[in-house]
Amino acid sequence: MYTVAKIYKTTNTNTYANIEEWIAEHGPCGIQNFVYVIDGDMTLESPQSVKVVCSYENEEKYLAHKEEPGTNPDGESVQVGEDEVTIS
């Protein structure tokens, strides 16, 4: 198994009291993409950031997921690749 943790920080001024509020605005940030992810978890790190931990079968699955852009609830493309990701 290959596990990756990333911190997602918003660049807007909104704050989030819980994970449900974050997901409503930014989406699940890959934790529900079971094409690639075996298991995923999200925790609130601060009112403007979350920690996302995803487990993959192997590093190749992670690299494939990293190259596949996701979408937020508004349908906007989101590309994730760095250890710390900022999103609006």
PDB file of N, CA, C and O in Angstrom:
ATOM      1  N   MET A   1       0.841  -1.174   0.000  1.00  0.00           N
ATOM      2  CA  MET A   1       0.000   0.000   0.000  1.00  0.00           C
ATOM      3  C   MET A   1       0.890   1.243   0.000  1.00  0.00           C
ATOM      4  O   MET A   1       1.981   1.246   0.571  1.00  0.00           O
ATOM      5  N   TYR A   2       0.398   2.301  -0.656  1.00  0.00           N
ATOM      6  CA  TYR A   2       1.118   3.559  -0.780  1.00  0.00           C
ATOM      7  C   TYR A   2       0.190   4.668  -0.272  1.00  0.00           C
ATOM      8  O   TYR A   2      -0.900   4.852  -0.813  1.00  0.00           O
ATOM      9  N   THR A   3       0.606   5.402   0.756  1.00  0.00           N
ATOM     10  CA  THR A   3      -0.251   6.414   1.381  1.00  0.00           C
ATOM     11  C   THR A   3       0.346   7.805   1.192  1.00  0.00           C
ATOM     12  O   THR A   3       1.550   8.010   1.346  1.00  0.00           O
ATOM     13  N   VAL A   4      -0.526   8.753   0.854  1.00  0.00           N
ATOM     14  CA  VAL A   4      -0.118  10.134   0.608  1.00  0.00           C
ATOM     15  C   VAL A   4      -0.996  11.058   1.440  1.00  0.00           C
ATOM     16  O   VAL A   4      -2.216  10.898   1.479  1.00  0.00           O
ATOM     17  N   ALA A   5      -0.369  12.028   2.107  1.00  0.00           N
ATOM     18  CA  ALA A   5      -1.098  13.040   2.872  1.00  0.00           C
ATOM     19  C   ALA A   5      -0.811  14.411   2.284  1.00  0.00           C
ATOM     20  O   ALA A   5       0.334  14.735   1.968  1.00  0.00           O
ATOM     21  N   LYS A   6      -1.862  15.214   2.140  1.00  0.00           N
ATOM     22  CA  LYS A   6      -1.719  16.573   1.610  1.00  0.00           C
ATOM     23  C   LYS A   6      -2.570  17.519   2.432  1.00  0.00           C
ATOM     24  O   LYS A   6      -3.609  17.138   2.972  1.00  0.00           O
ATOM     25  N   ILE A   7      -2.113  18.761   2.518  1.00  0.00           N
ATOM     26  CA  ILE A   7      -2.887  19.819   3.163  1.00  0.00           C
ATOM     27  C   ILE A   7      -3.490  20.678   2.051  1.00  0.00           C
ATOM     28  O   ILE A   7      -2.781  21.157   1.166  1.00  0.00           O
ATOM     29  N   TYR A   8      -4.799  20.861   2.112  1.00  0.00           N
ATOM     30  CA  TYR A   8      -5.511  21.729   1.176  1.00  0.00           C
ATOM     31  C   TYR A   8      -5.894  22.997   1.913  1.00  0.00           C
ATOM     32  O   TYR A   8      -6.531  22.943   2.965  1.00  0.00           O
ATOM     33  N   LYS A   9      -5.500  24.159   1.353  1.00  0.00           N
ATOM     34  CA  LYS A   9      -5.824  25.449   1.962  1.00  0.00           C
ATOM     35  C   LYS A   9      -6.641  26.264   0.972  1.00  0.00           C
ATOM     36  O   LYS A   9      -6.328  26.309  -0.218  1.00  0.00           O
ATOM     37  N   THR A  10      -7.686  26.904   1.472  1.00  0.00           N
ATOM     38  CA  THR A  10      -8.476  27.761   0.604  1.00  0.00           C
ATOM     39  C   THR A  10      -7.817  29.128   0.475  1.00  0.00           C
ATOM     40  O   THR A  10      -7.174  29.609   1.409  1.00  0.00           O
ATOM     41  N   THR A  11      -7.983  29.749  -0.688  1.00  0.00           N
ATOM     42  CA  THR A  11      -7.436  31.092  -0.889  1.00  0.00           C
ATOM     43  C   THR A  11      -8.509  32.157  -0.726  1.00  0.00           C
ATOM     44  O   THR A  11      -8.220  33.352  -0.791  1.00  0.00           O
ATOM     45  N   ASN A  12      -9.762  31.718  -0.513  1.00  0.00           N
ATOM     46  CA  ASN A  12     -10.810  32.713  -0.290  1.00  0.00           C
ATOM     47  C   ASN A  12     -10.890  33.027   1.204  1.00  0.00           C
ATOM     48  O   ASN A  12     -10.111  32.489   1.991  1.00  0.00           O
ATOM     49  N   THR A  13     -11.801  33.871   1.589  1.00  0.00           N
ATOM     50  CA  THR A  13     -11.910  34.268   2.994  1.00  0.00           C
ATOM     51  C   THR A  13     -12.912  33.418   3.775  1.00  0.00           C
ATOM     52  O   THR A  13     -13.135  33.668   4.959  1.00  0.00           O
ATOM     53  N   ASN A  14     -13.510  32.432   3.142  1.00  0.00           N
ATOM     54  CA  ASN A  14     -14.477  31.575   3.819  1.00  0.00           C
ATOM     55  C   ASN A  14     -13.798  30.728   4.885  1.00  0.00           C
ATOM     56  O   ASN A  14     -12.629  30.363   4.763  1.00  0.00           O
ATOM     57  N   THR A  15     -14.556  30.425   5.932  1.00  0.00           N
ATOM     58  CA  THR A  15     -14.077  29.516   6.966  1.00  0.00           C
ATOM     59  C   THR A  15     -15.058  28.356   7.066  1.00  0.00           C
ATOM     60  O   THR A  15     -16.217  28.476   6.669  1.00  0.00           O
ATOM     61  N   TYR A  16     -14.588  27.235   7.597  1.00  0.00           N
ATOM     62  CA  TYR A  16     -15.365  26.002   7.636  1.00  0.00           C
ATOM     63  C   TYR A  16     -15.349  25.447   9.054  1.00  0.00           C
ATOM     64  O   TYR A  16     -14.291  25.306   9.667  1.00  0.00           O
ATOM     65  N   ALA A  17     -16.534  25.134   9.566  1.00  0.00           N
ATOM     66  CA  ALA A  17     -16.649  24.609  10.921  1.00  0.00           C
ATOM     67  C   ALA A  17     -16.481  23.099  10.958  1.00  0.00           C
ATOM     68  O   ALA A  17     -16.200  22.522  12.008  1.00  0.00           O
ATOM     69  N   ASN A  18     -16.656  22.456   9.789  1.00  0.00           N
ATOM     70  CA  ASN A  18     -16.573  20.998   9.749  1.00  0.00           C
ATOM     71  C   ASN A  18     -16.281  20.526   8.325  1.00  0.00           C
ATOM     72  O   ASN A  18     -16.279  21.318   7.383  1.00  0.00           O
ATOM     73  N   ILE A  19     -16.040  19.250   8.190  1.00  0.00           N
ATOM     74  CA  ILE A  19     -15.702  18.656   6.884  1.00  0.00           C
ATOM     75  C   ILE A  19     -16.859  18.789   5.901  1.00  0.00           C
ATOM     76  O   ILE A  19     -16.633  19.016   4.712  1.00  0.00           O
ATOM     77  N   GLU A  20     -18.077  18.653   6.373  1.00  0.00           N
ATOM     78  CA  GLU A  20     -19.239  18.743   5.485  1.00  0.00           C
ATOM     79  C   GLU A  20     -19.298  20.102   4.788  1.00  0.00           C
ATOM     80  O   GLU A  20     -19.613  20.176   3.600  1.00  0.00           O
ATOM     81  N   GLU A  21     -18.998  21.173   5.520  1.00  0.00           N
ATOM     82  CA  GLU A  21     -18.974  22.509   4.916  1.00  0.00           C
ATOM     83  C   GLU A  21     -17.872  22.604   3.868  1.00  0.00           C
ATOM     84  O   GLU A  21     -18.083  23.169   2.795  1.00  0.00           O
ATOM     85  N   TRP A  22     -16.696  22.053   4.174  1.00  0.00           N
ATOM     86  CA  TRP A  22     -15.586  22.072   3.211  1.00  0.00           C
ATOM     87  C   TRP A  22     -15.986  21.329   1.937  1.00  0.00           C
ATOM     88  O   TRP A  22     -15.820  21.853   0.836  1.00  0.00           O
ATOM     89  N   ILE A  23     -16.504  20.125   2.081  1.00  0.00           N
ATOM     90  CA  ILE A  23     -16.870  19.306   0.914  1.00  0.00           C
ATOM     91  C   ILE A  23     -17.970  19.980   0.097  1.00  0.00           C
ATOM     92  O   ILE A  23     -17.951  19.901  -1.131  1.00  0.00           O
ATOM     93  N   ALA A  24     -18.922  20.638   0.745  1.00  0.00           N
ATOM     94  CA  ALA A  24     -19.990  21.325   0.018  1.00  0.00           C
ATOM     95  C   ALA A  24     -19.434  22.393  -0.918  1.00  0.00           C
ATOM     96  O   ALA A  24     -19.993  22.635  -1.988  1.00  0.00           O
ATOM     97  N   GLU A  25     -18.342  23.029  -0.522  1.00  0.00           N
ATOM     98  CA  GLU A  25     -17.764  24.087  -1.356  1.00  0.00           C
ATOM     99  C   GLU A  25     -16.652  23.594  -2.268  1.00  0.00           C
ATOM    100  O   GLU A  25     -16.546  24.055  -3.404  1.00  0.00           O
ATOM    101  N   HIS A  26     -15.819  22.666  -1.801  1.00  0.00           N
ATOM    102  CA  HIS A  26     -14.626  22.280  -2.558  1.00  0.00           C
ATOM    103  C   HIS A  26     -14.655  20.853  -3.090  1.00  0.00           C
ATOM    104  O   HIS A  26     -13.805  20.474  -3.896  1.00  0.00           O
ATOM    105  N   GLY A  27     -15.611  20.070  -2.652  1.00  0.00           N
ATOM    106  CA  GLY A  27     -15.669  18.675  -3.066  1.00  0.00           C
ATOM    107  C   GLY A  27     -14.833  17.794  -2.153  1.00  0.00           C
ATOM    108  O   GLY A  27     -14.200  18.287  -1.220  1.00  0.00           O
ATOM    109  N   PRO A  28     -14.826  16.474  -2.420  1.00  0.00           N
ATOM    110  CA  PRO A  28     -14.158  15.524  -1.528  1.00  0.00           C
ATOM    111  C   PRO A  28     -12.646  15.408  -1.715  1.00  0.00           C
ATOM    112  O   PRO A  28     -12.006  14.604  -1.037  1.00  0.00           O
ATOM    113  N   CYS A  29     -12.066  16.192  -2.618  1.00  0.00           N
ATOM    114  CA  CYS A  29     -10.603  16.265  -2.770  1.00  0.00           C
ATOM    115  C   CYS A  29      -9.960  14.891  -2.991  1.00  0.00           C
ATOM    116  O   CYS A  29      -8.879  14.617  -2.468  1.00  0.00           O
ATOM    117  N   GLY A  30     -10.618  14.042  -3.757  1.00  0.00           N
ATOM    118  CA  GLY A  30     -10.028  12.761  -4.151  1.00  0.00           C
ATOM    119  C   GLY A  30     -10.323  11.579  -3.263  1.00  0.00           C
ATOM    120  O   GLY A  30     -10.089  10.441  -3.671  1.00  0.00           O
ATOM    121  N   ILE A  31     -10.832  11.803  -2.053  1.00  0.00           N
ATOM    122  CA  ILE A  31     -10.995  10.680  -1.127  1.00  0.00           C
ATOM    123  C   ILE A  31     -12.074   9.699  -1.565  1.00  0.00           C
ATOM    124  O   ILE A  31     -12.126   8.576  -1.063  1.00  0.00           O
ATOM    125  N   GLN A  32     -12.936  10.108  -2.494  1.00  0.00           N
ATOM    126  CA  GLN A  32     -14.000   9.230  -2.971  1.00  0.00           C
ATOM    127  C   GLN A  32     -13.751   8.725  -4.388  1.00  0.00           C
ATOM    128  O   GLN A  32     -14.644   8.142  -5.002  1.00  0.00           O
ATOM    129  N   ASN A  33     -12.562   8.940  -4.908  1.00  0.00           N
ATOM    130  CA  ASN A  33     -12.236   8.498  -6.268  1.00  0.00           C
ATOM    131  C   ASN A  33     -11.716   7.067  -6.208  1.00  0.00           C
ATOM    132  O   ASN A  33     -10.507   6.834  -6.198  1.00  0.00           O
ATOM    133  N   PHE A  34     -12.634   6.123  -6.170  1.00  0.00           N
ATOM    134  CA  PHE A  34     -12.258   4.732  -5.964  1.00  0.00           C
ATOM    135  C   PHE A  34     -11.714   4.050  -7.219  1.00  0.00           C
ATOM    136  O   PHE A  34     -11.409   2.857  -7.194  1.00  0.00           O
ATOM    137  N   VAL A  35     -11.591   4.796  -8.309  1.00  0.00           N
ATOM    138  CA  VAL A  35     -10.845   4.289  -9.466  1.00  0.00           C
ATOM    139  C   VAL A  35      -9.375   4.146  -9.077  1.00  0.00           C
ATOM    140  O   VAL A  35      -8.685   3.231  -9.525  1.00  0.00           O
ATOM    141  N   TYR A  36      -8.909   5.075  -8.227  1.00  0.00           N
ATOM    142  CA  TYR A  36      -7.507   5.095  -7.808  1.00  0.00           C
ATOM    143  C   TYR A  36      -7.323   4.802  -6.323  1.00  0.00           C
ATOM    144  O   TYR A  36      -6.399   4.083  -5.944  1.00  0.00           O
ATOM    145  N   VAL A  37      -8.185   5.348  -5.488  1.00  0.00           N
ATOM    146  CA  VAL A  37      -8.002   5.350  -4.040  1.00  0.00           C
ATOM    147  C   VAL A  37      -8.650   4.129  -3.396  1.00  0.00           C
ATOM    148  O   VAL A  37      -9.817   3.830  -3.648  1.00  0.00           O
ATOM    149  N   ILE A  38      -7.888   3.431  -2.567  1.00  0.00           N
ATOM    150  CA  ILE A  38      -8.428   2.305  -1.798  1.00  0.00           C
ATOM    151  C   ILE A  38      -9.172   2.833  -0.578  1.00  0.00           C
ATOM    152  O   ILE A  38     -10.255   2.351  -0.247  1.00  0.00           O
ATOM    153  N   ASP A  39      -8.583   3.831   0.093  1.00  0.00           N
ATOM    154  CA  ASP A  39      -9.177   4.399   1.291  1.00  0.00           C
ATOM    155  C   ASP A  39      -8.778   5.862   1.376  1.00  0.00           C
ATOM    156  O   ASP A  39      -7.645   6.218   1.052  1.00  0.00           O
ATOM    157  N   GLY A  40      -9.701   6.713   1.809  1.00  0.00           N
ATOM    158  CA  GLY A  40      -9.397   8.127   1.940  1.00  0.00           C
ATOM    159  C   GLY A  40     -10.026   8.713   3.175  1.00  0.00           C
ATOM    160  O   GLY A  40     -11.088   8.271   3.614  1.00  0.00           O
ATOM    161  N   ASP A  41      -9.363   9.721   3.744  1.00  0.00           N
ATOM    162  CA  ASP A  41      -9.870  10.371   4.949  1.00  0.00           C
ATOM    163  C   ASP A  41      -9.549  11.864   4.878  1.00  0.00           C
ATOM    164  O   ASP A  41      -8.540  12.267   4.298  1.00  0.00           O
ATOM    165  N   MET A  42     -10.412  12.670   5.470  1.00  0.00           N
ATOM    166  CA  MET A  42     -10.219  14.110   5.494  1.00  0.00           C
ATOM    167  C   MET A  42     -10.483  14.599   6.914  1.00  0.00           C
ATOM    168  O   MET A  42     -11.471  14.215   7.541  1.00  0.00           O
ATOM    169  N   THR A  43      -9.587  15.451   7.413  1.00  0.00           N
ATOM    170  CA  THR A  43      -9.777  16.062   8.727  1.00  0.00           C
ATOM    171  C   THR A  43      -9.575  17.563   8.612  1.00  0.00           C
ATOM    172  O   THR A  43      -8.752  18.033   7.826  1.00  0.00           O
ATOM    173  N   LEU A  44     -10.328  18.303   9.399  1.00  0.00           N
ATOM    174  CA  LEU A  44     -10.200  19.750   9.426  1.00  0.00           C
ATOM    175  C   LEU A  44      -8.922  20.108  10.178  1.00  0.00           C
ATOM    176  O   LEU A  44      -8.750  19.725  11.335  1.00  0.00           O
ATOM    177  N   GLU A  45      -8.034  20.839   9.524  1.00  0.00           N
ATOM    178  CA  GLU A  45      -6.773  21.267  10.140  1.00  0.00           C
ATOM    179  C   GLU A  45      -6.898  22.649  10.767  1.00  0.00           C
ATOM    180  O   GLU A  45      -6.288  22.933  11.798  1.00  0.00           O
ATOM    181  N   SER A  46      -7.691  23.498  10.138  1.00  0.00           N
ATOM    182  CA  SER A  46      -7.938  24.854  10.614  1.00  0.00           C
ATOM    183  C   SER A  46      -9.254  25.296   9.972  1.00  0.00           C
ATOM    184  O   SER A  46      -9.812  24.554   9.164  1.00  0.00           O
ATOM    185  N   PRO A  47      -9.763  26.479  10.307  1.00  0.00           N
ATOM    186  CA  PRO A  47     -10.998  26.927   9.658  1.00  0.00           C
ATOM    187  C   PRO A  47     -10.862  27.129   8.149  1.00  0.00           C
ATOM    188  O   PRO A  47     -11.868  27.296   7.459  1.00  0.00           O
ATOM    189  N   GLN A  48      -9.626  27.115   7.624  1.00  0.00           N
ATOM    190  CA  GLN A  48      -9.422  27.305   6.185  1.00  0.00           C
ATOM    191  C   GLN A  48      -8.586  26.202   5.540  1.00  0.00           C
ATOM    192  O   GLN A  48      -8.094  26.386   4.427  1.00  0.00           O
ATOM    193  N   SER A  49      -8.413  25.059   6.212  1.00  0.00           N
ATOM    194  CA  SER A  49      -7.625  23.994   5.595  1.00  0.00           C
ATOM    195  C   SER A  49      -8.048  22.617   6.098  1.00  0.00           C
ATOM    196  O   SER A  49      -8.580  22.464   7.198  1.00  0.00           O
ATOM    197  N   VAL A  50      -7.792  21.628   5.254  1.00  0.00           N
ATOM    198  CA  VAL A  50      -8.055  20.233   5.610  1.00  0.00           C
ATOM    199  C   VAL A  50      -6.829  19.397   5.283  1.00  0.00           C
ATOM    200  O   VAL A  50      -6.035  19.751   4.411  1.00  0.00           O
ATOM    201  N   LYS A  51      -6.685  18.295   5.985  1.00  0.00           N
ATOM    202  CA  LYS A  51      -5.655  17.311   5.675  1.00  0.00           C
ATOM    203  C   LYS A  51      -6.360  16.137   5.017  1.00  0.00           C
ATOM    204  O   LYS A  51      -7.328  15.595   5.550  1.00  0.00           O
ATOM    205  N   VAL A  52      -5.856  15.750   3.844  1.00  0.00           N
ATOM    206  CA  VAL A  52      -6.418  14.638   3.088  1.00  0.00           C
ATOM    207  C   VAL A  52      -5.380  13.526   3.054  1.00  0.00           C
ATOM    208  O   VAL A  52      -4.227  13.752   2.687  1.00  0.00           O
ATOM    209  N   VAL A  53      -5.795  12.327   3.438  1.00  0.00           N
ATOM    210  CA  VAL A  53      -4.923  11.154   3.406  1.00  0.00           C
ATOM    211  C   VAL A  53      -5.578  10.124   2.495  1.00  0.00           C
ATOM    212  O   VAL A  53      -6.713   9.706   2.728  1.00  0.00           O
ATOM    213  N   CYS A  54      -4.855   9.722   1.458  1.00  0.00           N
ATOM    214  CA  CYS A  54      -5.356   8.723   0.514  1.00  0.00           C
ATOM    215  C   CYS A  54      -4.392   7.544   0.461  1.00  0.00           C
ATOM    216  O   CYS A  54      -3.174   7.717   0.416  1.00  0.00           O
ATOM    217  N   SER A  55      -4.962   6.345   0.466  1.00  0.00           N
ATOM    218  CA  SER A  55      -4.162   5.123   0.338  1.00  0.00           C
ATOM    219  C   SER A  55      -4.435   4.497  -1.018  1.00  0.00           C
ATOM    220  O   SER A  55      -5.576   4.417  -1.473  1.00  0.00           O
ATOM    221  N   TYR A  56      -3.359   4.059  -1.647  1.00  0.00           N
ATOM    222  CA  TYR A  56      -3.406   3.484  -2.986  1.00  0.00           C
ATOM    223  C   TYR A  56      -2.827   2.079  -2.965  1.00  0.00           C
ATOM    224  O   TYR A  56      -2.094   1.708  -2.048  1.00  0.00           O
ATOM    225  N   GLU A  57      -3.162   1.311  -3.977  1.00  0.00           N
ATOM    226  CA  GLU A  57      -2.607  -0.035  -4.104  1.00  0.00           C
ATOM    227  C   GLU A  57      -1.086   0.017  -4.208  1.00  0.00           C
ATOM    228  O   GLU A  57      -0.379  -0.807  -3.628  1.00  0.00           O
ATOM    229  N   ASN A  58      -0.592   1.017  -4.969  1.00  0.00           N
ATOM    230  CA  ASN A  58       0.850   1.179  -5.163  1.00  0.00           C
ATOM    231  C   ASN A  58       1.137   2.601  -5.638  1.00  0.00           C
ATOM    232  O   ASN A  58       0.214   3.384  -5.865  1.00  0.00           O
ATOM    233  N   GLU A  59       2.401   2.925  -5.786  1.00  0.00           N
ATOM    234  CA  GLU A  59       2.791   4.272  -6.201  1.00  0.00           C
ATOM    235  C   GLU A  59       2.288   4.598  -7.604  1.00  0.00           C
ATOM    236  O   GLU A  59       1.963   5.751  -7.886  1.00  0.00           O
ATOM    237  N   GLU A  60       2.220   3.620  -8.471  1.00  0.00           N
ATOM    238  CA  GLU A  60       1.753   3.851  -9.844  1.00  0.00           C
ATOM    239  C   GLU A  60       0.304   4.351  -9.850  1.00  0.00           C
ATOM    240  O   GLU A  60      -0.044   5.236 -10.632  1.00  0.00           O
ATOM    241  N   LYS A  61      -0.545   3.783  -8.973  1.00  0.00           N
ATOM    242  CA  LYS A  61      -1.934   4.249  -8.887  1.00  0.00           C
ATOM    243  C   LYS A  61      -1.980   5.700  -8.404  1.00  0.00           C
ATOM    244  O   LYS A  61      -2.780   6.495  -8.898  1.00  0.00           O
ATOM    245  N   TYR A  62      -1.123   6.043  -7.440  1.00  0.00           N
ATOM    246  CA  TYR A  62      -1.056   7.421  -6.968  1.00  0.00           C
ATOM    247  C   TYR A  62      -0.636   8.353  -8.100  1.00  0.00           C
ATOM    248  O   TYR A  62      -1.257   9.396  -8.301  1.00  0.00           O
ATOM    249  N   LEU A  63       0.398   7.993  -8.833  1.00  0.00           N
ATOM    250  CA  LEU A  63       0.881   8.848  -9.920  1.00  0.00           C
ATOM    251  C   LEU A  63      -0.181   9.030 -11.000  1.00  0.00           C
ATOM    252  O   LEU A  63      -0.295  10.113 -11.574  1.00  0.00           O
ATOM    253  N   ALA A  64      -0.948   7.998 -11.281  1.00  0.00           N
ATOM    254  CA  ALA A  64      -2.037   8.110 -12.254  1.00  0.00           C
ATOM    255  C   ALA A  64      -3.119   9.060 -11.734  1.00  0.00           C
ATOM    256  O   ALA A  64      -3.638   9.877 -12.494  1.00  0.00           O
ATOM    257  N   HIS A  65      -3.459   8.961 -10.453  1.00  0.00           N
ATOM    258  CA  HIS A  65      -4.458   9.843  -9.853  1.00  0.00           C
ATOM    259  C   HIS A  65      -3.968  11.285  -9.852  1.00  0.00           C
ATOM    260  O   HIS A  65      -4.734  12.211 -10.120  1.00  0.00           O
ATOM    261  N   LYS A  66      -2.705  11.466  -9.553  1.00  0.00           N
ATOM    262  CA  LYS A  66      -2.094  12.799  -9.513  1.00  0.00           C
ATOM    263  C   LYS A  66      -2.217  13.509 -10.864  1.00  0.00           C
ATOM    264  O   LYS A  66      -2.366  14.730 -10.912  1.00  0.00           O
ATOM    265  N   GLU A  67      -2.157  12.760 -11.941  1.00  0.00           N
ATOM    266  CA  GLU A  67      -2.220  13.340 -13.290  1.00  0.00           C
ATOM    267  C   GLU A  67      -3.643  13.550 -13.788  1.00  0.00           C
ATOM    268  O   GLU A  67      -3.849  14.224 -14.797  1.00  0.00           O
ATOM    269  N   GLU A  68      -4.619  12.988 -13.102  1.00  0.00           N
ATOM    270  CA  GLU A  68      -6.021  13.093 -13.521  1.00  0.00           C
ATOM    271  C   GLU A  68      -6.684  14.266 -12.818  1.00  0.00           C
ATOM    272  O   GLU A  68      -6.857  14.222 -11.600  1.00  0.00           O
ATOM    273  N   PRO A  69      -7.063  15.320 -13.547  1.00  0.00           N
ATOM    274  CA  PRO A  69      -7.695  16.454 -12.871  1.00  0.00           C
ATOM    275  C   PRO A  69      -9.065  16.071 -12.332  1.00  0.00           C
ATOM    276  O   PRO A  69      -9.807  15.309 -12.952  1.00  0.00           O
ATOM    277  N   GLY A  70      -9.376  16.611 -11.181  1.00  0.00           N
ATOM    278  CA  GLY A  70     -10.697  16.413 -10.598  1.00  0.00           C
ATOM    279  C   GLY A  70     -11.552  17.633 -10.861  1.00  0.00           C
ATOM    280  O   GLY A  70     -11.134  18.555 -11.562  1.00  0.00           O
ATOM    281  N   THR A  71     -12.757  17.639 -10.294  1.00  0.00           N
ATOM    282  CA  THR A  71     -13.627  18.802 -10.402  1.00  0.00           C
ATOM    283  C   THR A  71     -14.203  19.115  -9.027  1.00  0.00           C
ATOM    284  O   THR A  71     -14.425  18.223  -8.208  1.00  0.00           O
ATOM    285  N   ASN A  72     -14.436  20.392  -8.794  1.00  0.00           N
ATOM    286  CA  ASN A  72     -15.087  20.798  -7.551  1.00  0.00           C
ATOM    287  C   ASN A  72     -16.601  20.774  -7.773  1.00  0.00           C
ATOM    288  O   ASN A  72     -17.036  20.486  -8.887  1.00  0.00           O
ATOM    289  N   PRO A  73     -17.415  21.064  -6.760  1.00  0.00           N
ATOM    290  CA  PRO A  73     -18.868  21.012  -6.943  1.00  0.00           C
ATOM    291  C   PRO A  73     -19.411  21.947  -8.018  1.00  0.00           C
ATOM    292  O   PRO A  73     -20.519  21.735  -8.513  1.00  0.00           O
ATOM    293  N   ASP A  74     -18.649  22.979  -8.390  1.00  0.00           N
ATOM    294  CA  ASP A  74     -19.076  23.892  -9.455  1.00  0.00           C
ATOM    295  C   ASP A  74     -18.670  23.401 -10.834  1.00  0.00           C
ATOM    296  O   ASP A  74     -18.943  24.066 -11.834  1.00  0.00           O
ATOM    297  N   GLY A  75     -18.016  22.235 -10.901  1.00  0.00           N
ATOM    298  CA  GLY A  75     -17.582  21.692 -12.182  1.00  0.00           C
ATOM    299  C   GLY A  75     -16.259  22.252 -12.674  1.00  0.00           C
ATOM    300  O   GLY A  75     -15.848  21.960 -13.798  1.00  0.00           O
ATOM    301  N   GLU A  76     -15.586  23.048 -11.858  1.00  0.00           N
ATOM    302  CA  GLU A  76     -14.297  23.615 -12.241  1.00  0.00           C
ATOM    303  C   GLU A  76     -13.203  22.561 -12.068  1.00  0.00           C
ATOM    304  O   GLU A  76     -13.212  21.804 -11.097  1.00  0.00           O
ATOM    305  N   SER A  77     -12.275  22.518 -12.999  1.00  0.00           N
ATOM    306  CA  SER A  77     -11.184  21.555 -12.944  1.00  0.00           C
ATOM    307  C   SER A  77     -10.219  21.899 -11.822  1.00  0.00           C
ATOM    308  O   SER A  77      -9.893  23.065 -11.599  1.00  0.00           O
ATOM    309  N   VAL A  78      -9.765  20.866 -11.117  1.00  0.00           N
ATOM    310  CA  VAL A  78      -8.811  21.036 -10.019  1.00  0.00           C
ATOM    311  C   VAL A  78      -7.671  20.050 -10.240  1.00  0.00           C
ATOM    312  O   VAL A  78      -7.891  18.839 -10.248  1.00  0.00           O
ATOM    313  N   GLN A  79      -6.467  20.557 -10.417  1.00  0.00           N
ATOM    314  CA  GLN A  79      -5.287  19.707 -10.593  1.00  0.00           C
ATOM    315  C   GLN A  79      -4.504  19.688  -9.301  1.00  0.00           C
ATOM    316  O   GLN A  79      -4.179  20.740  -8.751  1.00  0.00           O
ATOM    317  N   VAL A  80      -4.205  18.519  -8.821  1.00  0.00           N
ATOM    318  CA  VAL A  80      -3.507  18.370  -7.551  1.00  0.00           C
ATOM    319  C   VAL A  80      -2.185  17.660  -7.791  1.00  0.00           C
ATOM    320  O   VAL A  80      -2.143  16.627  -8.460  1.00  0.00           O
ATOM    321  N   GLY A  81      -1.122  18.203  -7.254  1.00  0.00           N
ATOM    322  CA  GLY A  81       0.147  17.538  -7.418  1.00  0.00           C
ATOM    323  C   GLY A  81       1.133  17.806  -6.293  1.00  0.00           C
ATOM    324  O   GLY A  81       2.003  16.982  -6.014  1.00  0.00           O
ATOM    325  N   GLU A  82       0.999  18.937  -5.660  1.00  0.00           N
ATOM    326  CA  GLU A  82       1.950  19.321  -4.625  1.00  0.00           C
ATOM    327  C   GLU A  82       1.529  18.774  -3.259  1.00  0.00           C
ATOM    328  O   GLU A  82       0.400  18.319  -3.078  1.00  0.00           O
ATOM    329  N   ASP A  83       2.456  18.826  -2.311  1.00  0.00           N
ATOM    330  CA  ASP A  83       2.152  18.372  -0.934  1.00  0.00           C
ATOM    331  C   ASP A  83       1.188  19.326  -0.247  1.00  0.00           C
ATOM    332  O   ASP A  83       0.388  18.911   0.591  1.00  0.00           O
ATOM    333  N   GLU A  84       1.265  20.606  -0.602  1.00  0.00           N
ATOM    334  CA  GLU A  84       0.339  21.577  -0.052  1.00  0.00           C
ATOM    335  C   GLU A  84      -0.375  22.237  -1.226  1.00  0.00           C
ATOM    336  O   GLU A  84       0.273  22.771  -2.126  1.00  0.00           O
ATOM    337  N   VAL A  85      -1.686  22.203  -1.221  1.00  0.00           N
ATOM    338  CA  VAL A  85      -2.479  22.651  -2.342  1.00  0.00           C
ATOM    339  C   VAL A  85      -3.343  23.814  -1.913  1.00  0.00           C
ATOM    340  O   VAL A  85      -3.991  23.742  -0.868  1.00  0.00           O
ATOM    341  N   THR A  86      -3.373  24.901  -2.701  1.00  0.00           N
ATOM    342  CA  THR A  86      -4.266  26.010  -2.412  1.00  0.00           C
ATOM    343  C   THR A  86      -5.390  25.994  -3.445  1.00  0.00           C
ATOM    344  O   THR A  86      -5.148  25.806  -4.637  1.00  0.00           O
ATOM    345  N   ILE A  87      -6.613  26.193  -2.977  1.00  0.00           N
ATOM    346  CA  ILE A  87      -7.771  26.214  -3.862  1.00  0.00           C
ATOM    347  C   ILE A  87      -8.644  27.383  -3.465  1.00  0.00           C
ATOM    348  O   ILE A  87      -8.670  27.790  -2.303  1.00  0.00           O
ATOM    349  N   SER A  88      -9.363  27.924  -4.444  1.00  0.00           N
ATOM    350  CA  SER A  88     -10.241  29.089  -4.150  1.00  0.00           C
ATOM    351  C   SER A  88     -11.650  28.645  -3.850  1.00  0.00           C
ATOM    352  O   SER A  88     -12.516  29.478  -3.583  1.00  0.00           O
TER     353      SER A  88
END
